[in-house]
Every structure is written in C-alpha cells, then in structure tokens.
Amino acid sequence: MIRAALKRPITVLVFFIGLLLFSVMAVRSIPIDIFPRLNLPTIYVIEQYGGMSAQQMEGFFATRMQDQFLYVNGIKNIESRNIQGLSLIKLTFYENTDMAEASAQVALQVNRTMAFFPPGALPPQVVRFDASSLPVGELVFSSKTRPLKEMFDLAITRVRPLFATVPGLSAPPPFGSNARSVLINVNPEKLRMFNLSADEVVAALTKNNAITPSGNIRLDSMMLVSSINSLEGTVQHFEDIPVRSNSGNVIYVRDVATVADGADITVDYALVNGKRSVYIPVVKTADASTWEVVQTLRKRIPEMKSLLPDDVDISYEFDQSVFVINSARSLMTEGILGAVLTGLTVLFFLRDWRSSLVVIITIPVSVMGAVFFLKLAGQTVNIMTLSGAGAGHRYPGRRGDGDHREHPSAPRDGQE
C-alpha cells in the first residue's frame, strides 16, 4: 500500500479529498439514535372490553383471533395473555417476512374476526413493535390552579393532534390522570319503583344525546344546512333527559339517577418532581432520528403553549437524546485531543512537521470515514456504533507505540 501510494500521489490525494467530502456529508445527514435499528418481526394485537374476566377475554376474543391468524403468511409463533378486560396477542414472524404485507394481512383478519365479537366491542389495535421505537422524552403539563382531569382533556384535544405535524413522531395518549367522564349513578330502588331497567336509561341517554341531519333550507339564493342538535350542552342537562312517559307523567333521568361531572376509574398514576402530573410520552418511530425528532418537537412547544390557557405550562423532561449527543461529542473531543497529542509527540521525536501533519489529519478523517461507511450500510450513530468507533479510534495510536510510549506527555491508549 505504501509503494502504490508513493507511485500515484495524485490518485491518493483525490481519493482522500473525496472520502473527506463524502464523510462530511454523511456526518451532517446520518440519523442519530439511541439504539440501532433491530427490525424485529413482531406484531401485537390488543383488544379491550370492560367487565369481562380473563377467561371470557380468552374465549370471546383471543381464541377467535388466533384461529384467524393461522391464515397469515410467515407466522412463526402466536402467544396470548389475558387479564380482566384486556387481551394481548403477540405474533412472531420469520426473519425474511415482509412486515408491511404481514401487518396488512393481520389487519384484514382482525376485521373478519370482529363479526364474532360481543356487541359493543371496539376494533382491536394492531401495533408493529420495534425495540428502537421507544420514548425519547416526556411532554409534561403543569398548572397551579387546574385539576388533573382538565389538563388531561387539554392534552388529548389540543396538544396531541400537533404530534402528527412532527415527522417521525407517534401520538400516544396522555398518562397520569383519568379521562373526564359524566357519571350517571342509577338508584336500583327507584328503578323498581318506576318499573324501569338500566337498559332503558342507557337507551334514553343514547337517543337524546345525538345530532341528526334534517336537510337544507333554501332562502332566495342561499342554501342553508339545518340540523336537529340535541346534544347536551352542560352536564346538568343530562338530568332533564326523559326516560319514559306514562299517562302524561314523564320520568326523567333525575328521578332515577344522579349526574355528576367526574373522571373515569384510575388506571395510571404519574409523579413528576414529587407531584402528580399529566404527560404525553414522546415516542419516535423506528426509522426516525432521535435528535431530529427532539429538536423539531422543541421548536413546536411555543405553538402548543399558545393553544392552552395561560395557567397551564408545558415542559420537555427526561430528554434521552442528550446521552447520544454527549457520547458523540466525547468521541469527537477525544479524537481531536488524541490527534493533536500524537502529532506533537511525533514532532518532538522526529522533528518532521510533515509526519506530524499526517498524523493529525489521519485520525479525524478515519473516524469520519467510519461514519461514512455506517451511512452506506444503513446504520445510525447510536451508543453501540459510537462504542465501535471509539475502539477503532484507539488502533492508530497503538501503531505508533514505538515512537512515544515512553514519553511522559504521551497519551495512553484509553485516552486516544
């Protein structure tokens, strides 16, 4: 290699400049992530149905879906876990399976299985799992005057839709509070007194809290859309919904039940800085760069704050991108320091500034070249690749051990 380089110096110089140019472009465009892309061939199917036991969830949902999933191509294993009100099915595929096609087939079979579900069952959630799709931070909501349920409502209706405008960011629901709910507690004794059932109360609530289109009204050259809006404006209006009319005597909801503006059953609990809070997990997709997602989200926080009341604040906490950035900066600092110290050592012993310049240039370019080849291989800058780059970076220093290892100012291998 040395003889070939000496015979063709122009070729080596052009190759070196080209490698440096493409390495700089790769450093500017390569995704920065926490973990490498694992691309695990796994799909989860989640079904919720309140009030059913684990045995009922298995019989009515898990077993039905598992029978249909046998028609999906490439399935290696099917596992299911059932608890009260929840059924979780894990589908594992072979390594060479096209996961996009597999997800489409799973969704198709789920739609076919819904015909066998009990009445009122919602469509199951089909989630593609990847270990690199993980939370990279939390968007925390805080207020000194508002309760948690109001902040939860603001987070899910005003801030969460903006997550779709950030490339590479998914939009999970908020955590830390219970969803706002209108609680209607029916008195069984009053139901028996009026000869009513709970189903009749539910039917009355459903029928009288809906919006119905009624057509258009033409006025001269204008066509107006008219609708019968019977939606309840306040929580107290639910008390005035009629349930049954007997011989001119109307039985209202207030006669058999009490209505309150409350919250759903507690299912999650979050403490931030020792205080109950509401937060939205910032979860990136598998092919997105952690650094780009976090920086784009930080730029959108002022817009999110403008949609909220003045007494509600948003802060980005538990930032996971700093670990990778700190590792990359540490590797860059150590590389520059090692190159400078090695060049000074060569200059001290050999008294040749050209040899020192070669050493100073070679080490940073070798690290940047490693990033360029990572980019070509479709990899990302993450904790694992940075560890490999650090191990490879120590190698050039060992080649020159005979020149500087006895000098007290020479860096050790671990410092290089």
C-alpha positions as CSV (number, residue, x, y, z in Angstrom):
1,M,0.0,0.0,0.0
2,I,2.9,2.4,0.7
3,R,4.6,1.7,-2.6
4,A,1.3,2.1,-4.5
5,A,0.6,5.4,-2.7
6,L,4.1,6.7,-3.5
7,K,3.7,5.9,-7.2
8,R,0.3,7.6,-7.5
9,P,0.2,10.5,-5.2
10,I,-2.4,12.4,-7.2
11,T,-4.7,9.4,-7.1
12,V,-4.3,9.1,-3.4
13,L,-4.9,12.8,-2.9
14,V,-8.1,12.7,-5.0
15,F,-9.3,9.6,-3.1
16,F,-8.6,11.3,0.2
17,I,-10.4,14.5,-0.7
18,G,-13.4,12.5,-2.0
19,L,-13.5,10.5,1.2
20,L,-13.3,13.7,3.3
21,L,-16.1,15.3,1.3
22,F,-18.5,12.4,1.4
23,S,-17.7,11.9,5.1
24,V,-18.7,15.4,5.9
25,M,-21.9,14.9,4.0
26,A,-22.5,11.7,5.9
27,V,-21.9,13.3,9.3
28,R,-24.4,16.0,8.5
29,S,-27.2,13.6,7.3
30,I,-26.7,10.4,9.3
31,P,-29.6,9.7,11.8
32,I,-28.6,10.0,15.5
33,D,-30.4,7.4,17.6
34,I,-30.1,5.7,21.0
35,F,-30.2,2.1,19.8
36,P,-29.6,0.6,16.3
37,R,-32.5,-0.5,14.1
38,L,-33.3,-4.0,15.1
39,N,-36.3,-4.6,12.8
40,L,-37.8,-7.3,15.0
41,P,-40.5,-9.3,13.1
42,T,-43.2,-8.9,15.8
43,I,-46.8,-7.6,15.8
44,Y,-49.0,-7.1,18.8
45,V,-52.8,-7.2,18.7
46,I,-54.6,-5.5,21.7
47,E,-58.3,-5.8,22.5
48,Q,-60.1,-4.1,25.4
49,Y,-63.6,-4.9,26.7
50,G,-64.5,-3.7,30.2
51,G,-66.2,-6.0,32.6
52,M,-65.0,-9.4,31.3
53,S,-62.8,-11.8,33.2
54,A,-59.6,-13.3,31.9
55,Q,-61.4,-16.5,30.9
56,Q,-64.1,-14.6,29.0
57,M,-61.5,-12.5,27.2
58,E,-59.7,-15.6,26.1
59,G,-62.8,-17.3,24.9
60,F,-64.6,-14.5,23.2
61,F,-61.5,-12.6,21.7
62,A,-58.1,-14.4,21.9
63,T,-59.3,-17.8,20.7
64,R,-61.3,-16.3,17.8
65,M,-58.4,-14.1,16.6
66,Q,-55.8,-16.9,17.0
67,D,-57.8,-19.1,14.7
68,Q,-57.9,-16.4,12.0
69,F,-54.3,-15.5,12.3
70,L,-53.3,-19.0,11.1
71,Y,-54.2,-17.8,7.6
72,V,-51.5,-15.1,7.8
73,N,-48.3,-16.0,5.9
74,G,-44.9,-16.1,7.7
75,I,-46.2,-16.6,11.2
76,K,-43.7,-18.4,13.4
77,N,-45.3,-18.3,16.8
78,I,-48.5,-17.0,18.4
79,E,-48.7,-16.1,22.1
80,S,-51.6,-14.6,24.1
81,R,-52.0,-13.0,27.5
82,N,-55.4,-12.3,29.0
83,I,-56.3,-10.3,32.1
84,Q,-59.5,-8.7,33.2
85,G,-60.8,-6.5,30.4
86,L,-57.7,-6.9,28.2
87,S,-56.4,-9.5,25.7
88,L,-52.9,-9.2,24.3
89,I,-51.7,-11.4,21.3
90,K,-48.1,-11.5,20.2
91,L,-47.4,-12.6,16.6
92,T,-43.8,-13.6,15.8
93,F,-42.8,-13.9,12.2
94,Y,-39.8,-15.4,10.4
95,E,-36.8,-13.1,9.7
96,N,-37.3,-12.9,5.9
97,T,-41.0,-11.9,6.2
98,D,-42.2,-8.7,4.6
99,M,-43.6,-7.0,7.7
100,A,-45.6,-4.4,5.7
101,E,-47.5,-7.2,4.0
102,A,-47.8,-9.1,7.3
103,S,-49.3,-6.1,9.0
104,A,-51.9,-5.7,6.2
105,Q,-52.9,-9.4,6.4
106,V,-53.2,-9.2,10.2
107,A,-55.4,-6.1,10.0
108,L,-57.6,-7.9,7.4
109,Q,-58.0,-11.0,9.6
110,V,-58.8,-8.8,12.6
111,N,-61.7,-7.1,10.6
112,R,-63.1,-10.6,9.7
113,T,-62.9,-11.7,13.3
114,M,-64.9,-8.7,14.6
115,A,-68.1,-10.4,13.3
116,F,-67.8,-12.9,16.1
117,F,-67.1,-10.3,18.9
118,P,-69.7,-9.5,21.5
119,P,-71.9,-6.4,20.9
120,G,-70.2,-3.1,21.7
121,A,-66.6,-4.4,21.1
122,L,-64.2,-1.9,19.6
123,P,-61.8,-2.8,16.8
124,P,-58.5,-4.3,18.1
125,Q,-55.3,-2.3,17.9
126,V,-52.6,-3.7,15.6
127,V,-49.2,-2.4,16.7
128,R,-45.9,-3.1,14.9
129,F,-43.3,-3.5,17.6
130,D,-39.7,-2.4,17.3
131,A,-37.2,-2.0,20.2
132,S,-35.9,1.2,18.6
133,S,-39.5,2.7,18.9
134,L,-39.1,3.9,22.4
135,P,-39.9,7.0,24.4
136,V,-37.2,9.7,24.0
137,G,-38.8,12.1,26.5
138,E,-42.0,13.3,28.1
139,L,-44.1,16.4,27.5
140,V,-45.2,17.4,31.0
141,F,-48.2,19.5,31.7
142,S,-48.4,21.5,34.9
143,S,-50.8,24.0,36.5
144,K,-51.3,25.6,39.9
145,T,-55.0,26.2,39.5
146,R,-56.5,23.4,37.3
147,P,-57.2,19.8,38.3
148,L,-55.6,16.9,36.5
149,K,-58.7,15.9,34.6
150,E,-58.8,19.3,32.9
151,M,-55.1,19.2,31.9
152,F,-55.7,15.6,30.6
153,D,-58.6,16.9,28.5
154,L,-56.5,19.8,27.2
155,A,-53.6,17.5,26.4
156,I,-55.6,15.0,24.4
157,T,-57.7,17.5,22.5
158,R,-55.4,20.4,21.8
159,V,-51.7,19.3,22.0
160,R,-51.8,15.6,21.0
161,P,-53.1,16.4,17.4
162,L,-50.0,18.5,16.8
163,F,-47.8,15.4,17.2
164,A,-48.8,14.4,13.7
165,T,-47.1,17.5,12.3
166,V,-43.7,16.4,13.7
167,P,-42.0,13.9,11.2
168,G,-41.1,10.6,12.9
169,L,-43.2,11.1,16.0
170,S,-46.1,8.9,17.0
171,A,-49.0,10.2,19.2
172,P,-49.7,8.1,22.2
173,P,-52.4,9.1,24.6
174,P,-51.6,11.2,27.8
175,F,-50.9,9.5,31.1
176,G,-51.2,10.5,34.7
177,S,-54.9,11.3,35.0
178,N,-58.3,9.9,34.4
179,A,-60.3,10.9,31.4
180,R,-63.1,13.3,32.1
181,S,-66.4,11.4,32.3
182,V,-70.1,12.2,33.0
183,L,-71.0,9.8,35.8
184,I,-74.7,8.7,36.0
185,N,-75.3,6.6,39.1
186,V,-78.7,4.8,38.8
187,N,-80.6,4.0,42.0
188,P,-81.9,0.4,41.8
189,E,-84.8,1.1,44.2
190,K,-86.1,4.0,42.2
191,L,-85.9,1.9,39.0
192,R,-88.1,-0.8,40.7
193,M,-90.4,2.0,41.9
194,F,-91.0,3.2,38.3
195,N,-90.8,-0.3,36.8
196,L,-87.7,0.6,34.7
197,S,-84.5,-1.1,33.8
198,A,-80.9,0.2,33.4
199,D,-81.0,-0.6,29.7
200,E,-83.9,1.8,29.3
201,V,-81.9,4.6,30.9
202,V,-79.0,3.8,28.6
203,A,-81.2,3.8,25.5
204,A,-82.7,7.2,26.5
205,L,-79.3,8.7,27.0
206,T,-78.1,7.5,23.6
207,K,-81.3,8.6,21.8
208,N,-81.5,12.1,23.3
209,N,-77.8,12.9,23.1
210,A,-77.2,12.8,19.4
211,I,-77.1,15.1,16.4
212,T,-79.5,14.4,13.5
213,P,-79.3,16.0,10.0
214,S,-82.6,17.2,8.8
215,G,-81.9,18.6,5.3
216,N,-81.4,22.0,3.7
217,I,-83.4,25.2,3.8
218,R,-83.4,27.4,0.6
219,L,-83.7,31.2,1.2
220,D,-83.6,33.1,-2.1
221,S,-80.1,32.4,-3.5
222,M,-78.7,30.8,-0.4
223,M,-78.8,27.1,0.7
224,L,-78.6,26.7,4.4
225,V,-77.8,23.4,6.1
226,S,-80.1,22.6,9.0
227,S,-79.8,20.0,11.7
228,I,-81.6,18.9,14.8
229,N,-78.9,19.4,17.5
230,S,-80.0,17.5,20.6
231,L,-76.5,17.3,22.1
232,E,-76.4,18.3,25.8
233,G,-74.5,21.5,26.4
234,T,-73.8,21.0,30.1
235,V,-73.6,18.1,32.5
236,Q,-76.7,19.3,34.3
237,H,-78.8,18.9,31.1
238,F,-78.4,15.2,31.3
239,E,-80.8,15.3,34.3
240,D,-83.6,16.6,32.0
241,I,-83.5,13.7,29.6
242,P,-86.9,11.8,29.5
243,V,-86.7,8.1,30.1
244,R,-90.4,7.1,29.8
245,S,-93.8,8.8,29.6
246,N,-96.7,7.1,31.4
247,S,-100.2,8.7,31.0
248,G,-98.8,12.1,30.8
249,N,-96.3,11.6,33.6
250,V,-92.7,11.9,32.3
251,I,-89.9,10.1,34.2
252,Y,-86.6,12.0,33.8
253,V,-83.1,10.8,34.5
254,R,-83.0,13.0,37.7
255,D,-85.9,10.9,39.0
256,V,-83.9,7.6,39.0
257,A,-80.2,8.7,39.0
258,T,-77.7,11.3,40.0
259,V,-75.5,13.0,37.4
260,A,-72.0,14.3,38.2
261,D,-69.1,15.8,36.3
262,G,-66.3,13.4,37.3
263,A,-63.5,11.2,36.0
264,D,-63.0,7.6,34.9
265,I,-61.6,4.8,37.0
266,T,-57.9,5.4,38.0
267,V,-55.7,3.3,35.7
268,D,-52.4,5.2,35.7
269,Y,-50.5,7.4,38.1
270,A,-47.6,9.7,37.3
271,L,-45.3,11.6,39.6
272,V,-43.1,14.3,38.2
273,N,-40.8,16.1,40.7
274,G,-42.8,14.6,43.5
275,K,-46.2,16.0,42.3
276,R,-49.0,14.3,40.4
277,S,-48.8,15.4,36.7
278,V,-50.1,14.7,33.3
279,Y,-47.6,13.9,30.5
280,I,-47.6,12.7,26.9
281,P,-44.8,10.2,26.1
282,V,-42.7,11.3,23.2
283,V,-42.3,8.1,21.2
284,K,-40.5,8.1,17.9
285,T,-40.9,5.7,15.0
286,A,-38.3,3.1,14.3
287,D,-36.8,4.8,11.2
288,A,-36.7,8.3,12.7
289,S,-33.7,10.1,14.1
290,T,-33.9,10.8,17.9
291,W,-32.0,14.0,17.6
292,E,-34.1,15.4,14.8
293,V,-37.4,14.4,16.4
294,V,-36.5,16.1,19.7
295,Q,-35.2,19.3,18.1
296,T,-38.3,19.6,15.9
297,L,-40.6,19.0,18.9
298,R,-38.8,21.6,21.0
299,K,-39.5,24.2,18.2
300,R,-43.2,23.3,18.3
301,I,-43.6,23.8,22.1
302,P,-44.3,27.6,21.8
303,E,-47.1,26.8,19.3
304,M,-48.5,24.2,21.8
305,K,-48.4,26.7,24.6
306,S,-50.4,29.2,22.5
307,L,-53.3,26.7,22.3
308,L,-53.5,26.3,26.1
309,P,-54.8,28.6,28.9
310,D,-52.2,30.9,30.4
311,D,-52.2,29.0,33.7
312,V,-51.1,25.7,32.0
313,D,-47.4,25.2,31.3
314,I,-45.6,22.7,29.1
315,S,-42.1,21.4,29.7
316,Y,-40.0,18.8,27.9
317,E,-38.5,16.4,30.5
318,F,-36.4,13.2,30.6
319,D,-34.6,14.0,27.3
320,Q,-33.0,10.8,26.1
321,S,-31.2,12.4,23.1
322,V,-28.6,14.0,25.3
323,F,-26.9,10.7,26.0
324,V,-26.1,10.0,22.3
325,I,-25.1,13.6,21.7
326,N,-22.8,13.6,24.7
327,S,-21.3,10.4,23.6
328,A,-20.7,11.8,20.1
329,R,-19.2,15.0,21.4
330,S,-17.0,13.0,23.8
331,L,-15.7,10.8,20.9
332,M,-15.1,13.9,18.8
333,T,-13.2,15.7,21.6
334,E,-11.1,12.6,22.4
335,G,-10.4,12.2,18.7
336,I,-9.2,15.7,18.3
337,L,-7.2,15.6,21.5
338,G,-5.6,12.3,20.6
339,A,-4.7,13.5,17.1
340,V,-3.1,16.7,18.4
341,L,-1.1,15.0,21.2
342,T,0.1,12.2,18.9
343,G,1.1,14.8,16.3
344,L,3.0,16.8,18.9
345,T,4.8,13.6,20.1
346,V,5.8,12.7,16.6
347,L,7.1,16.3,16.0
348,F,9.0,16.2,19.3
349,F,10.9,13.0,18.5
350,L,11.2,13.1,14.7
351,R,11.4,16.9,14.2
352,D,9.4,16.5,11.0
353,W,6.3,18.7,10.7
354,R,5.0,16.7,7.7
355,S,4.8,13.4,9.7
356,S,3.0,15.3,12.5
357,L,0.6,16.8,10.0
358,V,-0.2,13.4,8.5
359,V,-0.9,12.0,12.0
360,I,-3.1,15.0,12.9
361,I,-5.1,14.7,9.7
362,T,-5.4,10.9,9.5
363,I,-7.1,10.2,12.9
364,P,-10.1,12.6,12.4
365,V,-10.6,11.5,8.8
366,S,-10.5,7.9,9.8
367,V,-13.3,8.5,12.3
368,M,-15.3,10.5,9.7
369,G,-14.7,7.7,7.2
370,A,-16.2,5.2,9.6
371,V,-19.3,7.4,9.8
372,F,-19.5,7.5,6.0
373,F,-19.4,3.7,5.8
374,L,-22.0,3.4,8.5
375,K,-24.2,5.7,6.4
376,L,-23.7,3.4,3.4
377,A,-24.6,0.3,5.4
378,G,-27.8,1.9,6.5
379,Q,-26.8,2.2,10.2
380,T,-27.2,5.1,12.6
381,V,-25.0,6.9,15.1
382,N,-26.0,5.3,18.3
383,I,-24.4,4.1,21.6
384,M,-23.3,0.8,20.0
385,T,-21.7,2.3,16.9
386,L,-20.1,5.0,18.9
387,S,-18.5,2.3,21.1
388,G,-17.2,0.6,18.0
389,A,-15.8,3.8,16.6
390,G,-14.1,4.5,19.9
391,A,-12.5,1.1,19.8
392,G,-11.4,1.5,16.2
393,H,-10.1,5.0,17.0
394,R,-7.6,3.6,19.6
395,Y,-6.0,1.4,17.0
396,P,-3.9,4.1,15.1
397,G,-2.3,5.2,18.4
398,R,-1.0,1.7,19.0
399,R,0.7,1.6,15.7
400,G,3.0,4.4,16.9
401,D,3.7,3.0,20.3
402,G,7.4,2.6,19.5
403,D,7.6,6.4,18.9
404,H,6.0,7.8,22.0
405,R,5.0,5.3,24.6
406,E,7.9,6.1,27.0
407,H,7.4,9.9,26.9
408,P,5.6,11.2,30.0
409,S,3.4,13.6,27.9
410,A,2.2,10.8,25.5
411,P,-1.5,9.9,25.8
412,R,-2.5,6.4,26.9
413,D,-4.4,4.1,24.7
414,G,-7.6,4.7,26.6
415,Q,-7.3,8.5,26.1
416,E,-6.8,8.2,22.4
